[in-house]
Amino acid sequence: MLALAIFLLALVLLGLGFEMFLVLGLPGLAIKSGYFGALPDIVVGQKIVAGINQSTLLAIPFFIFAAELMASGRIARDLTSLVKAFLGHRAGGIGYTTIAGCAAFGAVSGSAPATVAALGRIMYPELIKAGYRERFALGLIVSSAETALLIPPSITLIIYGWLTGTSIAGLFAGGLVIGIFLALAFALYVFIDSVLSGRKSLPAMPWGDRVTVIKAAGWALGLPAIILGGIYGGIFTPTEAAAVSVVYAVLVETVIYRELGLRDLFRVAGQAAITNSVIFILLGMGSLVSYFITLGQFPALVIDFMQTIGANWLAFLLIVNVLFLLAGMFIDPNSALLLLVPALYPVAMTFGIDPIHFGLIVCLNICIGMITPPFGLDIFVASSTLDKPVVTIIAGVWPFVLINIATLLVVTYVPQLSTFLPKLILG
């Protein structure tokens, strides 16, 4: 009865529009009072602080700061121009450019909202000029930004690796494959739409101009090369790669491109600090809830239930996907990650599911949550950035949600798609 009351408390807080750290934190305190009253109150503070006192998590503020720098400077534009030079002349070329541009920016930022904000401003006018419908253009931008959560350096995969102790380098390798797979699924839809609409392609760019674009994008291309090459070459850890990305972005945008001045750096740092504060408050509260979930042996209860109904790993993963899809409709992705992974990960291990495979299933679910109404975060970022009604963006997103679900089913039930590259690289 008490458990039901605590669950209802969380729902009421969510329905009344309370901040997510309260939706997580207040039920967490209720669990402590109701079930673990003998524990000293200081444990609450200790678990919140200890939960985020992890060196792995240092990668998050660095990558977010780097993403803000690139979105405010020239690197994002150069990456997009490079992709457009080679894909813009094909049928559906500007659509392909949007997808590949989001993937390229994601490869240096790890943040889907930052990708929507940066690439949305650049690609939306291009898509409309090329004859794409407004709804389609908005849906494509918002959905393509998901690849930033899969293609390394993904902040979502870093958090999952922190929660479960899974190799972040292995998650990054698997995420690269799944991110490209999702991008190709979107590209197929763009191709079909272009053929059916009879949309004309742009003239091919002369090779001389392409060479010029390649040279202009040289510094922008250096960043993903340093991040991924450094991690998989064993030169530095993902956290160190994040720090290097900030130094590189600052030097390129301020010294080489001279796009940002000292005042701009302070402004961008302030924006990144706000974003980081929100994330780390959620992580702290989530670690408290995770502690009580573990202490209450909730995973063991789930395992017993699965054994009682005779479920196998196929049924378990179906349940996981349904839970994450429902959670993604109503709470922000990081909160869903913090609430569900501590309870479901131990169960996944009892079924013999590869932790990297499970992580990419979770991450793809988080991607879908970012664009799923009514509370998909990227929908509201696009609405704010492009000054478009939320209902228009939602109307454009639905076909891409269906593509996501189809991709999720493939990733869920073909584990080799997620694991072959990590095994090839890491053994």
C-alpha positions in Angstrom: 0.0 0.0 0.0 2.9 2.4 0.8 4.6 1.6 -2.4 1.4 2.5 -4.3 1.1 5.8 -2.4 4.7 6.7 -3.3 4.1 5.8 -6.9 1.0 8.0 -7.0 3.0 10.8 -5.3 5.4 10.7 -8.3 2.6 10.7 -10.8 0.9 13.7 -9.1 4.2 15.7 -9.0 4.7 14.9 -12.6 1.2 15.9 -13.6 1.4 19.2 -11.7 4.5 20.1 -13.6 7.1 19.9 -10.8 10.7 19.9 -11.8 12.1 16.4 -12.5 14.6 16.5 -9.7 11.6 16.8 -7.3 9.7 14.1 -9.1 12.7 11.9 -8.5 13.8 13.3 -5.1 10.6 13.5 -3.1 9.5 9.9 -3.7 13.1 8.9 -3.0 12.8 10.6 0.4 9.4 8.9 0.9 11.0 5.5 0.2 13.7 6.2 2.8 11.2 7.3 5.4 8.8 4.5 4.8 11.1 1.5 4.2 14.5 2.4 5.5 13.8 4.7 8.4 16.6 3.2 10.5 19.2 4.6 8.1 20.7 7.9 9.3 19.5 11.0 7.3 23.1 11.8 6.3 23.0 8.8 4.0 20.7 10.8 1.6 23.3 13.5 1.1 26.1 11.0 0.9 24.4 9.0 -1.9 23.5 12.1 -3.9 27.1 13.4 -3.8 28.8 10.1 -4.1 26.6 9.3 -7.1 28.0 12.1 -9.2 31.5 12.0 -7.7 32.7 9.8 -10.6 35.6 10.7 -12.9 33.7 9.2 -15.9 31.0 11.8 -15.6 33.6 14.6 -16.2 33.2 13.8 -19.9 29.6 15.3 -19.8 30.4 18.9 -19.0 33.4 19.0 -21.3 31.4 17.6 -24.3 28.5 19.9 -23.6 30.8 22.9 -23.5 32.4 21.8 -26.7 29.0 21.4 -28.4 28.0 24.9 -27.3 31.2 26.3 -28.7 30.8 24.6 -32.1 27.1 25.6 -32.4 27.9 29.2 -31.7 31.0 29.3 -33.9 31.8 28.1 -37.4 32.6 24.3 -37.0 28.9 23.3 -37.4 28.5 25.3 -40.6 31.7 23.9 -42.1 30.7 20.3 -41.4 27.3 20.9 -43.0 28.8 22.6 -46.0 31.2 19.7 -46.6 28.4 17.1 -46.5 26.2 19.3 -48.8 29.1 19.5 -51.3 29.0 15.8 -51.9 25.4 14.9 -51.3 23.4 18.1 -52.2 23.2 17.2 -56.0 21.5 13.8 -55.5 17.8 13.2 -55.4 16.8 14.1 -51.9 20.3 15.6 -51.5 19.4 18.3 -49.0 17.6 15.7 -46.9 20.7 13.5 -47.0 22.8 16.5 -46.0 20.5 17.1 -43.0 20.9 13.5 -41.8 24.7 13.3 -42.4 25.2 16.8 -41.0 23.4 15.9 -37.8 25.5 12.7 -37.6 28.7 14.6 -38.2 27.9 17.2 -35.5 26.8 14.5 -33.2 30.2 12.9 -33.7 31.8 16.0 -32.0 29.1 17.0 -29.6 27.3 14.0 -28.1 24.1 16.1 -27.5 20.8 15.8 -29.4 19.4 19.1 -28.2 22.6 20.9 -29.2 22.4 19.3 -32.7 18.8 20.4 -33.1 19.7 24.0 -32.2 22.8 24.2 -34.3 21.8 22.3 -37.4 18.1 23.4 -37.3 19.1 27.0 -38.0 21.3 26.0 -40.9 19.3 23.2 -42.6 15.6 24.3 -42.2 15.9 27.2 -44.7 17.8 24.9 -47.1 15.1 22.2 -46.9 12.3 24.6 -47.5 14.2 26.2 -50.5 14.7 22.7 -51.9 10.9 22.1 -51.9 10.4 20.0 -48.8 7.2 20.3 -47.0 7.4 22.3 -43.7 6.3 19.3 -41.6 8.6 16.9 -43.3 11.6 19.3 -42.9 10.9 19.9 -39.2 10.4 16.1 -38.5 13.6 15.3 -40.4 15.7 17.8 -38.4 14.4 16.7 -35.0 14.7 13.0 -35.8 18.1 13.2 -37.4 19.5 14.8 -34.3 18.9 11.5 -32.5 22.0 10.1 -34.1 24.0 12.4 -31.8 22.9 10.1 -28.9 24.2 7.0 -30.6 27.3 8.1 -32.6 30.2 8.7 -30.2 30.8 10.7 -28.1 27.3 10.0 -26.8 26.4 11.6 -23.4 23.6 9.0 -23.0 26.0 6.1 -23.5 28.4 7.7 -21.0 25.7 7.8 -18.4 24.7 4.2 -19.1 28.3 3.1 -18.8 28.5 5.0 -15.4 25.3 3.3 -14.2 26.3 -0.2 -15.2 30.1 -0.3 -15.3 30.0 -1.2 -19.0 33.0 -0.3 -21.1 32.4 3.2 -22.6 34.8 2.5 -25.5 32.8 -0.6 -26.3 29.5 1.3 -26.1 30.9 4.0 -28.4 31.9 1.3 -31.0 28.5 -0.3 -30.9 26.8 3.2 -31.0 28.7 4.1 -34.1 27.2 1.1 -36.0 23.6 1.7 -34.7 23.8 5.4 -35.3 24.8 4.8 -39.0 22.1 2.1 -39.3 19.4 4.6 -38.0 20.8 7.3 -40.3 20.5 5.0 -43.3 16.9 4.1 -42.4 16.1 7.9 -42.4 17.9 8.3 -45.7 15.8 5.5 -47.3 12.6 7.3 -46.2 14.0 10.6 -47.7 14.8 8.8 -51.0 11.3 7.3 -51.2 9.7 10.7 -50.5 11.9 12.4 -53.1 10.9 9.8 -55.8 7.2 10.0 -55.0 7.2 13.9 -54.9 9.4 14.2 -58.1 11.6 16.7 -56.3 14.4 18.0 -58.4 18.0 17.8 -57.3 20.5 20.6 -57.2 23.3 21.0 -59.8 26.4 19.1 -58.9 29.2 21.2 -57.3 32.3 21.4 -59.5 35.3 19.5 -58.1 37.3 22.7 -57.7 34.7 24.1 -55.4 34.5 20.8 -53.5 38.2 20.9 -52.9 37.8 24.4 -51.5 35.0 23.2 -49.2 37.2 20.3 -48.0 40.1 22.7 -47.2 37.7 25.1 -45.3 36.4 22.2 -43.3 39.8 20.8 -42.4 39.8 22.1 -38.8 36.2 21.0 -38.3 37.1 17.4 -39.4 40.1 17.4 -37.1 37.8 17.2 -34.0 36.1 13.9 -34.6 39.5 12.5 -35.8 41.1 13.5 -32.6 38.2 12.3 -30.4 37.7 8.9 -32.0 41.3 8.3 -33.0 42.5 9.2 -29.6 40.0 6.9 -27.8 40.5 3.8 -30.0 44.2 4.4 -30.4 44.6 4.2 -26.7 46.0 7.7 -26.5 43.5 9.0 -24.0 40.2 7.9 -22.2 36.8 9.2 -23.2 37.0 11.8 -20.3 40.4 13.0 -21.5 39.0 13.1 -25.1 36.2 15.4 -23.8 38.7 17.8 -22.3 40.8 17.8 -25.5 37.6 18.6 -27.5 37.1 21.8 -25.4 40.6 23.0 -25.9 40.5 22.2 -29.6 37.1 24.0 -30.1 38.3 27.1 -28.1 41.5 27.4 -30.1 39.8 26.8 -33.5 36.9 29.2 -32.9 38.8 32.0 -31.2 42.3 31.9 -32.7 42.0 30.3 -36.2 38.4 31.1 -37.3 38.1 34.2 -34.9 34.4 33.6 -34.7 34.2 33.9 -30.9 35.6 36.6 -28.7 36.2 36.6 -25.0 32.7 37.9 -24.2 31.3 35.1 -26.4 33.3 32.5 -24.5 31.8 33.7 -21.2 28.3 33.6 -22.7 28.7 30.1 -24.1 30.2 28.9 -20.8 27.2 30.2 -19.0 24.8 28.4 -21.3 26.8 25.2 -20.9 26.9 25.6 -17.1 23.1 25.8 -16.9 22.7 22.7 -19.0 25.3 20.8 -16.9 23.7 21.9 -13.7 20.3 20.4 -14.8 21.9 17.1 -15.8 24.0 16.7 -12.7 21.1 17.5 -10.3 19.1 14.8 -12.1 22.0 12.4 -11.9 22.4 13.1 -8.1 18.7 12.5 -7.4 18.7 9.5 -9.7 21.6 7.9 -7.9 19.6 8.2 -4.6 16.6 6.5 -6.1 18.9 3.8 -7.7 20.4 3.2 -4.2 17.0 2.5 -2.7 16.0 0.3 -5.7 19.1 -1.8 -5.1 18.7 -1.8 -1.3 15.0 -2.9 -1.7 16.1 -5.8 -4.0 13.7 -4.7 -6.7 15.7 -6.4 -9.5 15.3 -9.7 -7.6 11.5 -9.2 -7.5 11.5 -8.5 -11.3 13.6 -11.7 -11.9 11.2 -13.7 -9.7 8.2 -12.4 -11.7 9.8 -13.2 -15.1 10.6 -16.7 -13.9 7.0 -17.1 -12.6 5.5 -16.3 -16.0 8.1 -18.3 -17.8 9.4 -15.4 -19.8 12.6 -15.7 -21.9 15.0 -13.0 -23.1 12.9 -12.2 -26.1 9.8 -11.4 -23.9 12.0 -9.5 -21.4 13.4 -7.2 -24.1 9.9 -6.5 -25.4 8.8 -5.5 -21.9 11.9 -3.2 -21.6 11.1 -1.5 -24.9 7.4 -0.9 -23.9 8.5 0.5 -20.5 11.0 2.9 -22.1 8.6 4.0 -24.8 5.9 4.8 -22.2 8.4 6.5 -20.0 9.8 8.6 -22.9 6.3 10.0 -23.5 6.1 11.6 -20.1 9.5 12.2 -18.5 12.8 13.4 -19.8 15.2 10.8 -21.2 17.9 11.1 -18.5 15.3 10.5 -15.8 14.0 7.5 -17.6 17.5 6.2 -17.8 18.1 6.7 -14.1 14.9 5.2 -13.0 14.7 2.1 -15.2 18.3 1.0 -15.9 19.2 0.1 -12.2 16.2 -2.1 -12.0 16.4 -3.7 -15.4 20.1 -4.1 -16.0 20.6 -6.9 -13.4 17.7 -8.8 -14.9 19.2 -8.4 -18.4 22.4 -10.0 -17.1 20.5 -13.0 -15.7 19.2 -13.6 -19.2 22.7 -13.5 -20.6 22.1 -10.4 -22.6 25.3 -8.6 -23.6 25.7 -5.4 -21.6 26.7 -3.4 -24.8 23.7 -4.8 -26.7 21.4 -3.9 -23.8 22.9 -0.4 -23.6 22.2 0.3 -27.2 18.6 -0.9 -26.9 18.2 1.5 -24.0 20.0 4.3 -25.9 17.8 3.9 -28.9 14.7 4.0 -26.7 16.0 7.2 -25.2 16.4 8.6 -28.8 12.7 7.8 -29.4 11.8 9.5 -26.2 13.5 12.7 -27.3 11.0 13.0 -30.2 7.9 11.3 -28.8 4.9 13.6 -27.9 3.7 15.0 -25.6 7.0 15.8 -23.9 9.8 15.0 -26.4 12.6 17.4 -25.5 13.9 17.9 -29.0 10.4 18.9 -30.2 10.5 21.9 -27.8 14.1 22.7 -28.6 13.2 22.9 -32.3 10.0 24.9 -31.6 12.1 27.4 -29.6 15.0 27.5 -32.1 12.9 27.8 -35.3 9.9 29.6 -33.9 7.5 26.9 -35.1 4.3 25.6 -33.4 4.8 22.4 -31.4 1.8 20.8 -33.1 3.4 21.3 -36.5 6.6 19.6 -35.4 4.7 16.7 -33.8 2.8 16.2 -37.1 6.1 15.9 -39.0 7.7 13.6 -36.4 5.3 10.7 -36.5 6.6 8.9 -39.6 10.1 9.1 -38.1 8.8 7.6 -34.8 7.6 4.6 -36.8 11.0 4.3 -38.5 12.6 4.4 -35.1 10.4 1.6 -33.7 11.1 -0.6 -36.8 14.9 0.1 -36.2 14.5 -0.7 -32.5 13.0 -4.1 -33.3 15.9 -4.9 -35.6 18.5 -3.8 -33.0 16.7 -5.6 -30.2 16.5 -9.0 -31.9 19.7 -9.0 -33.9 22.3 -8.6 -31.1 25.2 -9.0 -33.5 24.4 -5.6 -35.0 25.4 -4.0 -31.7 28.2 -6.2 -30.7 30.3 -7.2 -33.7 32.3 -3.9 -33.9 33.0 -3.7 -30.1 34.2 -7.4 -30.2 36.3 -6.7 -33.3 38.0 -3.6 -31.7 38.2 -4.6 -28.1 38.3 -8.4 -28.4 
